[in-house]
Amino acid sequence: MKKVIVIVTLFAIAVTSVSWANSRTASKPEVNGLLGLIPIPANNPQTPAKISLGKQLFFDTRLSSNDTVSCATCHNPAEYWADRTPVSAGVVHRLGKRNTPTILNAGYSVPQFWDGRAVYLEKQAVGPVANPLEMDLPMPDLIARLNAIPGYRSQFISVFGTEANENNIAMAIASFERTIVNGNSPYDEYLRGNKKAMSKSALRGMKLFSGKGGCSDCHSGPYFSDSDYHNLGIGYKNGHYLDVGRYDVTKNPKDMGAFKTPTLRNAAMTPPYMHDGSEKTLMDVINLYVRGGIPNPHLDPKIKPLHLTNAEKTDLVAFIKSLTGKPVLVSPPQLPKSYTGQEDRFMTRYNSILQP
């Protein structure tokens, strides 16, 4: 057990001091358990006013074309900042293509999205706004909306020295998202010395996780993700990939059907699983690995059949559940009053989609 503690601690130090060598932390950074300091890009330092602005934007449905969808609609605080559906519904109930990951501790993830098309939260934060399956609001229209709302315009000028634009909208939302962290799971408490924090089943599962199960090969470090991409065969049917994953970003054949390794922290609270939400439970996921994934031409060589008993699978589930931290709940903010006399001009083009 001492060896495990040393490895995890060293990894936490490495993430903070190497991977983010060009970053800085907030003036009063929060140490988030084994995860360490939340990494902050040097060009977007945390400030209370910026975080407050980002929180307002995160909960504001006016970031969608028909004023019905906010970031919090799919990243629901009551659902551990995720969405318990295979894929989320955007404006007029249009369904997205991929499962919504939690933003809880997402500030530790580099890169963002299932296919890694965005490196930092700043690029992730505004991606859904213009997506026609999500919020469906072109960025120029969002900028015009926000600058027409006196309360928002004054805040942007105060925080950034300029009116709202794509860059500072992203910076504000990302700053708020970086405050959504929890590193207080039973697993963390156990490694801090509380030997009663984890059940006997979870402790057996922890040994399986890094041993016979081989889970730690990809779900590594205190974030429980190698931030790399792996093909498990999910979505491969009749010789075709329903979603090509990372390949769509790199066009490299080795990335065909590969997706980023998700964190396992809080995973017990964010079903369903995989990029398409096709696995309903943690046991379903483990059974997929036991089968050796789904055969396809680009199956990751790390994915091989596992010979686990039912009791061992139960222990693995218990360990993953021990990675669940306390919920992070926030009260929705008071939002600036809506547009002043210019609302019709901004909304006319969107009203048609509300018609049956």
KOLVO-946048 format. One record per residue (C-alpha): x, y, z. Coordinates in steps of 0.5 Angstrom, whole numbers, padded with zeros to 4 digits, always signed. Layout:
% residues N
XYZ ...
% end
This chain:
% residues 356
+0000+0000+0000 +0006+0005+0001 +0008+0004-0006 +0001+0006-0008 +0001+0012-0004 +0008+0014-0007 +0006+0013-0014 +0000+0017-0014 +0003+0022-0010 +0009+0023-0015 +0004+0023-0021 +0000+0028-0018 +0007+0032-0017 +0009+0031-0024 +0002+0033-0027 +0002+0040-0023 +0010+0041-0025 +0011+0038-0031 +0005+0038-0036 +0003+0045-0034 +0010+0048-0033 +0007+0054-0037 +0001+0055-0032 +0000+0059-0026 -0005+0058-0021 -0010+0063-0018 -0008+0067-0012 -0011+0063-0007 -0011+0056-0011 -0015+0050-0008 -0011+0044-0006 -0016+0039-0009 -0014+0032-0005 -0009+0028-0009 -0011+0032-0016 -0007+0037-0013 -0008+0045-0015 -0013+0046-0021 -0009+0048-0027 -0010+0055-0029 -0007+0057-0036 -0003+0063-0035 -0007+0068-0040 -0013+0067-0036 -0012+0067-0029 -0018+0066-0024 -0021+0072-0021 -0028+0073-0017 -0031+0077-0022 -0029+0073-0028 -0032+0067-0024 -0038+0070-0022 -0039+0072-0030 -0038+0065-0032 -0043+0062-0027 -0048+0067-0030 -0047+0065-0037 -0046+0058-0035 -0054+0058-0033 -0056+0063-0038 -0061+0060-0043 -0060+0066-0047 -0054+0062-0050 -0058+0058-0054 -0062+0060-0060 -0069+0059-0057 -0068+0061-0050 -0069+0054-0047 -0062+0051-0046 -0056+0053-0042 -0049+0049-0041 -0053+0047-0034 -0058+0044-0038 -0053+0038-0040 -0048+0039-0035 -0053+0039-0029 -0051+0040-0022 -0056+0035-0019 -0053+0030-0024 -0046+0031-0022 -0045+0036-0027 -0047+0031-0033 -0053+0028-0036 -0056+0021-0035 -0058+0020-0042 -0054+0017-0047 -0054+0023-0051 -0057+0030-0049 -0062+0034-0052 -0061+0041-0055 -0066+0046-0058 -0072+0043-0060 -0070+0037-0057 -0065+0035-0062 -0061+0030-0060 -0053+0030-0060 -0048+0025-0062 -0044+0023-0056 -0045+0022-0049 -0044+0029-0044 -0038+0028-0040 -0038+0031-0033 -0035+0038-0032 -0033+0036-0025 -0026+0036-0025 -0025+0037-0032 -0020+0042-0031 -0015+0037-0030 -0017+0034-0037 -0012+0036-0043 -0015+0035-0048 -0023+0036-0048 -0028+0033-0052 -0029+0025-0053 -0024+0026-0059 -0019+0031-0056 -0021+0037-0061 -0020+0042-0056 -0014+0043-0052 -0017+0047-0046 -0023+0049-0043 -0023+0055-0046 -0024+0052-0053 -0029+0047-0050 -0033+0052-0047 -0036+0055-0053 -0036+0049-0057 -0043+0047-0056 -0046+0054-0057 -0046+0054-0065 -0047+0047-0065 -0054+0046-0069 -0055+0040-0065 -0054+0043-0058 -0055+0051-0057 -0055+0053-0064 -0053+0060-0063 -0048+0063-0068 -0043+0066-0064 -0044+0073-0068 -0051+0073-0065 -0049+0071-0058 -0044+0077-0058 -0049+0081-0060 -0054+0079-0055 -0050+0079-0049 -0047+0086-0051 -0055+0088-0052 -0056+0086-0044 -0053+0092-0040 -0051+0088-0034 -0047+0083-0038 -0044+0089-0042 -0042+0092-0036 -0039+0086-0033 -0035+0084-0039 -0032+0091-0039 -0030+0091-0032 -0027+0084-0032 -0024+0084-0039 -0023+0092-0041 -0028+0090-0047 -0035+0088-0049 -0036+0081-0050 -0033+0077-0055 -0032+0070-0057 -0025+0069-0053 -0027+0073-0047 -0034+0069-0046 -0030+0063-0047 -0025+0065-0041 -0031+0067-0037 -0034+0060-0037 -0028+0056-0037 -0026+0060-0030 -0032+0058-0027 -0032+0051-0029 -0025+0050-0026 -0028+0052-0019 -0032+0045-0020 -0028+0040-0017 -0028+0035-0012 -0022+0030-0009 -0026+0028-0003 -0028+0021-0005 -0027+0015+0000 -0021+0013-0004 -0018+0019-0003 -0019+0019+0005 -0016+0012+0005 -0010+0014+0002 -0010+0020+0007 -0010+0015+0013 -0017+0013+0014 -0017+0006+0013 -0024+0005+0015 -0026+0009+0009 -0026+0004+0004 -0030-0003+0004 -0026-0010+0004 -0030-0011-0003 -0027-0004-0005 -0020-0006-0003 -0020-0012-0007 -0022-0008-0013 -0017-0003-0012 -0012-0009-0012 -0015-0012-0018 -0015-0005-0022 -0008-0005-0022 -0007-0012-0023 -0011-0018-0026 -0016-0013-0029 -0010-0008-0032 -0015-0002-0031 -0009+0002-0029 -0006+0002-0036 -0011+0007-0039 -0014+0010-0032 -0008+0012-0029 -0006+0017-0024 -0010+0021-0019 -0015+0023-0025 -0016+0016-0027 -0014+0017-0034 -0008+0017-0039 -0012+0023-0043 -0010+0018-0049 -0015+0015-0054 -0017+0008-0055 -0021+0004-0059 -0026-0001-0056 -0030-0003-0062 -0036+0001-0059 -0040+0003-0065 -0037-0002-0070 -0042-0005-0074 -0043-0009-0080 -0036-0007-0082 -0037+0001-0081 -0036+0006-0075 -0042+0009-0073 -0037+0015-0070 -0030+0015-0073 -0028+0019-0066 -0021+0021-0066 -0019+0020-0073 -0024+0026-0075 -0019+0030-0072 -0012+0027-0074 -0014+0023-0080 -0009+0018-0078 -0012+0011-0079 -0009+0009-0072 -0014+0013-0069 -0020+0010-0073 -0026+0009-0068 -0021+0011-0062 -0024+0016-0056 -0021+0019-0050 -0020+0015-0044 -0025+0018-0039 -0024+0020-0032 -0027+0014-0027 -0028+0019-0021 -0035+0020-0020 -0036+0015-0025 -0041+0011-0021 -0046+0018-0021 -0046+0019-0029 -0049+0013-0033 -0049+0011-0038 -0042+0010-0041 -0038+0010-0047 -0038+0016-0052 -0045+0014-0054 -0048+0012-0048 -0049+0005-0050 -0047+0002-0043 -0052+0003-0038 -0048+0001-0032 -0041+0000-0029 -0042-0008-0029 -0044-0007-0037 -0037-0004-0038 -0033-0009-0034 -0037-0014-0038 -0035-0011-0044 -0027-0011-0042 -0028-0018-0040 -0030-0020-0047 -0024-0016-0050 -0028-0011-0053 -0032-0011-0060 -0027-0014-0065 -0025-0009-0071 -0019-0008-0075 -0017-0002-0070 -0018-0005-0064 -0013-0003-0059 -0008-0008-0057 -0009-0007-0050 -0016-0009-0050 -0016-0017-0049 -0021-0022-0046 -0020-0022-0038 -0022-0028-0034 -0025-0025-0028 -0030-0028-0023 -0037-0025-0022 -0034-0024-0015 -0028-0020-0018 -0032-0016-0022 -0037-0014-0016 -0030-0012-0013 -0028-0008-0019 -0035-0004-0019 -0034-0003-0011 -0027+0000-0012 -0030+0005-0018 -0036+0007-0013 -0030+0009-0008 -0028+0014-0013 -0034+0018-0012 -0033+0025-0008 -0038+0029-0005 -0043+0033-0009 -0041+0040-0011 -0048+0044-0011 -0049+0051-0013 -0054+0056-0013 -0056+0058-0020 -0054+0066-0020 -0059+0072-0021 -0058+0074-0028 -0058+0080-0032 -0064+0083-0034 -0066+0081-0042 -0065+0085-0048 -0067+0093-0048 -0072+0094-0054 -0068+0090-0059 -0070+0083-0057 -0075+0082-0063 -0069+0084-0068 -0065+0078-0064 -0070+0073-0064 -0074+0074-0070 -0070+0069-0074 -0071+0064-0068 -0078+0064-0067 -0080+0059-0073 -0076+0053-0070 -0081+0054-0064 -0087+0052-0069 -0090+0045-0069 
% end
